[in-house]
Every structure is written in structure tokens, then in C-alpha cells.
Amino acid sequence: MPHITLPLEAGTLAPVFDVTVGYPEGFYSGDTRPAVLNSVHMIVDTGASNTCVSKEIAAQLRLIPIGKVPFESATHTIEVERYFADLCIPIGDHPIHIRDHIVLQLPAANNKVNGLLGLDVLKKIRAKFLIDLKNETFTLET
């Protein structure tokens, strides 16, 4: 089965994937494909219902807002933009492509992480994962 094992990030004990994010293929026309970002650092967040990208990533890709929705954090609720985006998740030699997926704007990002890989994507790819705290690794299998 295709799988990938990653170290847990020091300080957070969370896995970070370098996900390819692109302008949704179903939303462009002509021969020129819009920008694709190959190294969007996305933390796997099993507490997040939705996959999110930072405002900066959305701007770089020129993602078109499709409306706002409530975003609930542990402490409060705010309104955030929704976008369509294409995602490519590196799982061993078998990357998984997800087309025209709804992502939310991440309310806060930092220099290391500019997105969240949420349960919506993990469920869609039918992921099985193991968090090994003894060896500080994260294995994702599809």
C-alpha cells in the first residue's frame, strides 16, 4: 500500500507535508495554466474539519473567493473565505491528486506552516495514519 513516514515537527509534535496546491483545473481556460506552488507546508490537523491555506497562498495562486463561512477555533468563531483549489499530496511513489476541492482561508499562519490538511482530505483519500510518539514519526497510508 502507498505510504509515507514523516518526522514529527519539534515543538509541535505534528507532521508537516509539502503539498502541491494549484489554481483549480476546472476553473481556467486557454493554454496557459495558472501558478502552482509545489511546497505549501501543511500541518496534518486531525482536529480541523476543513483543509485551509493562508491568505498569502490564496493570493499567490489568485484563487477566487466563493463566499465566506464561519471558522471555529478552540476559542472563537470568525468568518473566512472559501476557495476552490487543486491539491497533490505526496504519498510514496503514488501522489494523490484532488481536483476542485474547497479550501478555507487559514486565519493565522506562520513562517513554517501556511496550511492545514484537515479531516475532509484525509477522509476523501481514505487515509489510515499512525502517530508514533516514541519515535516521533507520522505514517500516512492509503
Secondary structure as a PSIPRED ss2 file (coil, helix, strand):
# PSIPRED VFORMAT (PSIPRED V4.0)

   1 M C   1.000  0.000  0.000
   2 P C   1.000  0.000  0.000
   3 H E   0.000  0.000  1.000
   4 I E   0.000  0.000  1.000
   5 T E   0.000  0.000  1.000
   6 L E   0.000  0.000  1.000
   7 P E   0.000  0.000  1.000
   8 L E   0.000  0.000  1.000
   9 E C   1.000  0.000  0.000
  10 A C   1.000  0.000  0.000
  11 G C   1.000  0.000  0.000
  12 T C   1.000  0.000  0.000
  13 L C   1.000  0.000  0.000
  14 A C   1.000  0.000  0.000
  15 P E   0.000  0.000  1.000
  16 V E   0.000  0.000  1.000
  17 F E   0.000  0.000  1.000
  18 D E   0.000  0.000  1.000
  19 V E   0.000  0.000  1.000
  20 T E   0.000  0.000  1.000
  21 V E   0.000  0.000  1.000
  22 G E   0.000  0.000  1.000
  23 Y C   1.000  0.000  0.000
  24 P C   1.000  0.000  0.000
  25 E H   0.000  1.000  0.000
  26 G H   0.000  1.000  0.000
  27 F H   0.000  1.000  0.000
  28 Y C   1.000  0.000  0.000
  29 S C   1.000  0.000  0.000
  30 G C   1.000  0.000  0.000
  31 D C   1.000  0.000  0.000
  32 T C   1.000  0.000  0.000
  33 R C   1.000  0.000  0.000
  34 P C   1.000  0.000  0.000
  35 A C   1.000  0.000  0.000
  36 V E   0.000  0.000  1.000
  37 L E   0.000  0.000  1.000
  38 N E   0.000  0.000  1.000
  39 S E   0.000  0.000  1.000
  40 V E   0.000  0.000  1.000
  41 H E   0.000  0.000  1.000
  42 M E   0.000  0.000  1.000
  43 I E   0.000  0.000  1.000
  44 V E   0.000  0.000  1.000
  45 D C   1.000  0.000  0.000
  46 T C   1.000  0.000  0.000
  47 G C   1.000  0.000  0.000
  48 A C   1.000  0.000  0.000
  49 S C   1.000  0.000  0.000
  50 N C   1.000  0.000  0.000
  51 T C   1.000  0.000  0.000
  52 C E   0.000  0.000  1.000
  53 V E   0.000  0.000  1.000
  54 S E   0.000  0.000  1.000
  55 K H   0.000  1.000  0.000
  56 E H   0.000  1.000  0.000
  57 I H   0.000  1.000  0.000
  58 A H   0.000  1.000  0.000
  59 A H   0.000  1.000  0.000
  60 Q H   0.000  1.000  0.000
  61 L H   0.000  1.000  0.000
  62 R C   1.000  0.000  0.000
  63 L C   1.000  0.000  0.000
  64 I C   1.000  0.000  0.000
  65 P C   1.000  0.000  0.000
  66 I C   1.000  0.000  0.000
  67 G C   1.000  0.000  0.000
  68 K E   0.000  0.000  1.000
  69 V E   0.000  0.000  1.000
  70 P E   0.000  0.000  1.000
  71 F E   0.000  0.000  1.000
  72 E E   0.000  0.000  1.000
  73 S C   1.000  0.000  0.000
  74 A C   1.000  0.000  0.000
  75 T C   1.000  0.000  0.000
  76 H C   1.000  0.000  0.000
  77 T E   0.000  0.000  1.000
  78 I E   0.000  0.000  1.000
  79 E E   0.000  0.000  1.000
  80 V E   0.000  0.000  1.000
  81 E E   0.000  0.000  1.000
  82 R E   0.000  0.000  1.000
  83 Y E   0.000  0.000  1.000
  84 F E   0.000  0.000  1.000
  85 A E   0.000  0.000  1.000
  86 D E   0.000  0.000  1.000
  87 L E   0.000  0.000  1.000
  88 C E   0.000  0.000  1.000
  89 I E   0.000  0.000  1.000
  90 P C   1.000  0.000  0.000
  91 I C   1.000  0.000  0.000
  92 G C   1.000  0.000  0.000
  93 D C   1.000  0.000  0.000
  94 H C   1.000  0.000  0.000
  95 P C   1.000  0.000  0.000
  96 I E   0.000  0.000  1.000
  97 H E   0.000  0.000  1.000
  98 I E   0.000  0.000  1.000
  99 R E   0.000  0.000  1.000
 100 D E   0.000  0.000  1.000
 101 H E   0.000  0.000  1.000
 102 I E   0.000  0.000  1.000
 103 V E   0.000  0.000  1.000
 104 L E   0.000  0.000  1.000
 105 Q E   0.000  0.000  1.000
 106 L E   0.000  0.000  1.000
 107 P C   1.000  0.000  0.000
 108 A C   1.000  0.000  0.000
 109 A C   1.000  0.000  0.000
 110 N C   1.000  0.000  0.000
 111 N C   1.000  0.000  0.000
 112 K C   1.000  0.000  0.000
 113 V C   1.000  0.000  0.000
 114 N C   1.000  0.000  0.000
 115 G E   0.000  0.000  1.000
 116 L E   0.000  0.000  1.000
 117 L E   0.000  0.000  1.000
 118 G C   1.000  0.000  0.000
 119 L H   0.000  1.000  0.000
 120 D H   0.000  1.000  0.000
 121 V H   0.000  1.000  0.000
 122 L H   0.000  1.000  0.000
 123 K H   0.000  1.000  0.000
 124 K H   0.000  1.000  0.000
 125 I C   1.000  0.000  0.000
 126 R C   1.000  0.000  0.000
 127 A C   1.000  0.000  0.000
 128 K E   0.000  0.000  1.000
 129 F E   0.000  0.000  1.000
 130 L E   0.000  0.000  1.000
 131 I E   0.000  0.000  1.000
 132 D E   0.000  0.000  1.000
 133 L C   1.000  0.000  0.000
 134 K C   1.000  0.000  0.000
 135 N C   1.000  0.000  0.000
 136 E C   1.000  0.000  0.000
 137 T E   0.000  0.000  1.000
 138 F E   0.000  0.000  1.000
 139 T E   0.000  0.000  1.000
 140 L E   0.000  0.000  1.000
 141 E E   0.000  0.000  1.000
 142 T C   1.000  0.000  0.000
